[in-house]
Amino acid sequence: MSIYQTLVHALTSRPFKIEGNSMLPTLKDGQYVLLTRTSSPRRPLKRGDIVVHRHPMGLDGIYVKRIIGLPGEHVWIEGGQVYLDDVPLEEDYPIPNPDQEDPPQKEWWNAAGEYVGMGDNRPNSHDDSRAFGSVPAAQILGRVWICYWPPRSWGVI
């Protein structure tokens, strides 16, 4: 990212405080991050992005989750393993104790503009797509791009 792009991101970002531990170990309770817009056609949301979104059914709540499933994908979970169009998802970010999770099978067929999001701390992330289904793009407030507080946690996400 160029210095110009970094400056534009910083000037158009908005702060957000992480509350809860559903994204451990990536993000921790009490950290502050900056969100950047997600509506840019030059940088669409991709699998692995961390986003902040409203509850997809209009209920109260703001959530921070990792994008697992993209528009047009068939996503399902069985025995703690996530599958995308019948292929096991290989996740290259830390997920604590994924084998402890044994939810009933969950399944989504994402329409255009819908995403499946889950917390990295799967056994302790109860308010994610497994609970309320796919998240429409219109409910996504922004993509997490940098942690700025506390100082020891500073860095690009």
C-alpha positions, 0 to 999 in steps of 0.5 A: 500500500502506498503512502497516499493510499494509507493516508486516504484510508486513515482519513476516511476510516472510523474507529471501533472498539472490540467488545468480547472475545469472539475474535481471539486470538486475532482481536481482543476485548478492549482493542480499538481498530479502524474500519474502512469502507467496503463499497469500493469496487476496486477492493471488494470483500474477500474471504478472510477479511474481518468486518463489522456489521449490524444484525442481519435481521435488523435487531440491536447489535454490532458484530465483528466477524471474519468473512468465511462465505462469499456471494453465490457460495454454498457454505456448510459446517459439519463436525466443526469443519467448514465446507465451501461448495463441497470443498473443506475450507483451509483457514490460515489464521488461528482458530482456538480449539476448533475440534471442541465445536460440535454444532448441529450441521448448518448450511447456507446458500448465499445470494448475491451480496450475502456473506457468511461470517464467523468469529475466530474463537468458534467455541465462544462466538455465539452471535455469528452466521451460525446463529442468524444466517448470512449477512447482507452487504448493506449491513456491513459497516466496514472492514477492519484494517488496522488496530491502533490501541493498545499500542503493543497491539498496533498493526495492520490486520 
